[in-house]
Structures are given as C-alpha cells and as structure tokens.
Amino acid sequence: MGVCFSRKKVPDKVYRYWSAIASSLRLGWIGTDNIKTEMKTCQLALFPNLLNSSAVEEDYLGLEEHFREGVDVSCGDERRRTPLHVAAGEGYAGTVHFLLQQGADVNAFDCDGQNPLRDAICSKSLEVVEMLISAGARLEKSPEEFGAEMCYLACLGEKEEMEAWKKTGVSFNVSDAHGRTPLHVAVSTNQPEMVKFCISNGSDLEQRDKRNNRPVDDAQRLGLQHLVELLSPQALWLKQATEQ
C-alpha cells in the first residue's frame, strides 16, 4: 500500500485523498507541515485495521503486502486487537499459523485484557487453542475467575467451549466464589446431558460448595430424582470408563 514520492511533488489529487483520510481518522494537525510525513502518519494509522481486515478474510497475500511495508505483525487497532486476535477469534488455524511464523505476539492483550488464546477458546477451535499454547500463550486469571467462567458455560450448556478451556489446563473441578463447580450448576439447572459431560470430564461427585452441599444434595433438594441416580456411587462407572 505504500506511496512514495521521494523525488516528486505530491500531486494535489493524492494529497487531497490523504487529507480526507486524516480527517476521517480525526488525526488533526500532527505537528508537521511535511506532506510526506503526514501521508506516512495516515498510513500507519490505517495499517492495523487493514491487517485485521486481511486476517478476517484469510488473505495471506494482503498480509504479506502489508508486512513488506514494514508494519509490525502485532500492531493493534483502536481496541488494541491484533491480526492474531482476529484470526484466533474466527478459528482460522491456517492464518494463525502464518501469523505465528511472522512473529506475532501470542500474549498481546486488547483493551479488554484478552489475548488471542481467549479468542480461540470463544471460537471453540481446539486446533487453534493447541497451536497458541504450543507457541507460549497463557491465561492470566485467578482460580475463582476460571470457576466463574466454567460455571457460566455449564449453565449455558456450552460443551465445546468448556472442552476448549480444558485444553488450556482448566479443571472441571474449579469453583466460583461460592464454591460451586460446573457440576453443581449443571444439576441446579436440570441438565442431564451436561451432568454426564461433567462427570466424564473428571468432575468430583463429592466436592462441596461453601454451604457444604454436594451436587447430589442439590438434586435431592430440588426433587430431581433422575439426576440423583446419575450422581449415585453406581454412576462412577461413567467417570472411570473415561479415565481408562
């Protein structure tokens, strides 16, 4: 995209074009009367959005073109989201691989404090999650934050996203601020399939919340006999079968 007029006067039409861009970007006066410097500033302001646009379209040629202009592969837009955030959020394994090869920062944080791995989890792409972890990506949350996230997903019945969290090393026995685990939540919201899913992923049937309640206690209190049977000692075969 680069425009170079190092030995020529910048044509008025071109200058008006870049002036319009500067105005739309609300750059105002940038502290110089040098036309070429103004144009370069406009380009640098546009590049993050152009990179992210190429990433969301899986446009490798477009990305390479921008990189040849000397753009930082990890530059972020106004929300500090980088091309790797975008590609991971879409679950584009090929684009993520390409960006990692170009040296993209796997732990760059956007304005919400989220890194590309968090976006990959939301996209439910286990392949991208594994790729980012192998490249050194990490999640910086407290155990209670992980617990709250997993309990929320259990409430929604989001099995795929919970599997993605598990890929990062998050246990199904994490608990929220009230000591509630995903299994507690699955029982309380009467989701037999989610209960089975949690058990098959290692949930502890005897884990108690801060009120000293086990998941089976919740089932009994709510009169959910079908879940009481699922949580009985005889149901441990399901957990044991998955561990073998």
N, C-alpha and C positions, 0 to 999 in steps of 0.2 A: 504493500500500500504506500510505501514511502514516496515522497515527492521531493525531488532535488532540483534546485535551480541555482546551483552554486556560482555559475558564471553569467547568469542571465537575470534580467529584471523580471520579477514575478508578474505575470500577466494580470491585469485588473480583474478579469473574469475569475481567475483562480483565487486571487486574494479575496474577492467578494464571497466566494464559496466558503473559504476557511473562516472568514469573518462571521458568516452566518452560523457556522458550526460553533465557533467560540461563543456566540450569543446564546445559542440553544443550550450550550453546556454551562452557561452562566459563569464563564471564566472572567468576564470583565477585563480590566486592564491588567496585564500580567507583569508589569514592571519593566517593559522594554518596548522600544519603538522599532526594533528589528523585525521585519516581516517574516524572515525565515525562522526566527526563534519563535514567533507567535504561531506559525504553522506547525512547527515541531511540537509545541506545547499542546496544540489541538490533537495532533496525532497520538501523543502519549495519553491524553485524556480519553481518547476513543478506544485505544487498544484493548483494555480489559474487557469491555463489552463485546468487541469484535472477537476476541479469543473465546469468550464464553458462548457466543453465538455459534462459532465453529465447533466448539465442543459438543453443544447440544444437538448439532446436526451431524456429528461424527465425520466432520470434514477435515481429514488429515492434511490434505493439500493446503487448505486455508490456514491451518495451524502452523504448518511449516513455513508458509509465506510470511506470517507474522513474526515467527521466530527468527527468520533471516533478517528482519528489520532490527533485530537486537532486543526484542521485547522479552521481559522476564516471564518465564513459564508460570511463575507463581504470583504474578501481579493480580490484584483483586479489583473488583468493580466498586461501586459506591457502598455496597454492603460487605465489602472485603471477601466476596466469594470468587474463588479462583476457577480456572477451567477444570481442575481436578474435582472440586466440589460438584460442579455441574455434571461432569461425566459420571462420577460415582453416584450421584443422585438419580441419574437416569438408568443406572445399572449397565453402562456401556463398558464391558470388560476390555474390548479392543482399544478404545480411546484411553481408558485408564492406564493400560499397559504402555501405550505410546507416550503418554504424558510422564509416566514414571521414568521411562527411558530418557526423556528430555530433562530429568532432574527436578520434577515437580515436588514441592514440599508436602509430604503426606500429613503433616501435623499443623498446617496453616489453619488458623481459626478465623471464621467470619465474624460479623458484628454480633451474632447471637451466641458466640463462643462454641460453635460447632465446627468440627473438622470433617474432611472428606469421608472418614470411616463412619461417622454418624449418618451422613447422607446415604452411604452404601447400605447401612442397616435399614434405613427407611425404604430403600428401593427393593429390599428383600433379596438382593443378589448375593448369594453365598460365595460365588466365584470372585466377585469384586471385593467382598469383605476379606476373604483369604489373601487376595493379592495385596491389599493395603496393609494387612497385618504383617505379611512377609516382608514388606518394604519398611516396616518400623512404625506403622501407625498405632496409636494408643488412645484410650479413652480416659479422660480425667474427670471421674465422678466419684462421689462418696458411695459406700455400700447402700445407704438409705436411698440415694438417688437412683441407683440401679434397681433397688427393690421397688420403688415407686413406679419406675418405667415398666418393669416386668408385670407388676400387678395391674397396671393400666391396660397393657396389651392383653393380659389374660381376660380382663373384663370385656374387652372388645372381641375376643376370640381370634386374635391375630397370631396364628401359629407360625406362619412363615417368618414374621419379624422377630418373634421370640427365638426361633432357630438361628436367625442371624446374630442376635445378641449372644446366644450360646457359643457361636463360633468365635466370639471375641473373648471367651473365657468366663462369661457371666453365668452363675449357677441358677438353677431353678429354685434353690432354697434361699435366695436373697429375700430380705424382708424390708418393708417400708417403715416409716416412723412409728407405726403401731404394732410392728412385729408380724404383720400379715404377709404371707407368701402368695405367689401366684396360685398355688393350690387352694389356699383359703378363699381367695377371690373367686376361683372357678366354682367352688362349692356354693358359696354365698349367692352367686348369680345363676345357679342351677344349670350348669353347662356340662353335661356328662362327657361329651367328647373332649372338652378342654381338661376335665379331670383326668381322663385316661391319658391325654397327651402329657400332662404334667408328671403323672406317675411314671410314664415310660421314659421321661427325660430326667429321672432321678429325684423327684420331689420326695421329701421326707414326710411320711404319713403321720409321724408323731410330733412334728415340730409345732410348738405352741406360740401363740401371739402374746402380746403384753397383758392380755386378760386371762392368760393360761388356757386358751382354747385351742384344740387341735382342729384340723379340717373336719374330721368326723363329728366333733362336738357341734360344729356349725350345722352340719347336715341333720343331726338329731334334733337340734333346737328348731330348725326350720321345717321339720317333718318331711325331709327328702329321703325317704327310705331307700330309693333306688341308688342314691349316692352313698348312703350308709353301707350298702352292700359292696359298692365299688371300693370303699375305703376300709373294708374289713381286712383282718390279717390274711384271709384266704386270697385276697386280691393281690397280695405281694408277688404272686407268680408273674404278673404283668411286668413289674419292675425288674424282677430277677431275670426274666426271659430276655429283656432288652439289654441287660448288663453282660450277658454271656456272649 
